[in-house]
Amino acid sequence: MAIMHAVHKKVTNCDRPLEFLSSVYKQYVFFENHDLYVKPESVCFGSHYESHDGKSKMVYDSFQYVSVKQTLENLLKNKKLC
């Protein structure tokens, strides 16, 4: 009976293999702790004013990217992959 319970538990976990990444926080923590993780960098294009309902505010145009160079360095430093 104990063997059936153990097998059932394993099979149940196979149905939901990514259950441990069920929240955004868990996803961030998982990937930040990975050996190949490269932190995204923000780049500002500039700024401009936008007006809504007679109120103006400055808006900064930016984007994020992951450095290809840093990603390759992390890959090549990983002894498991080389």
C-alpha angles and dihedrals in degrees: 000000000000090000091053090051092049092048092047091052092051093047091048090055090052090060091062107029094165097045090114088065093057097132135045090242092054090049093052093047093047095051096040089056093050117109093235097047116134117189114236115245124218121225123192116217094189139273141273140177123257125192126208124170091350094306121114125205135173115249123197117216111214143146138196129232139175114235113246090203093054091045091053091047090053091048093049093046091054108099092198091063100039 
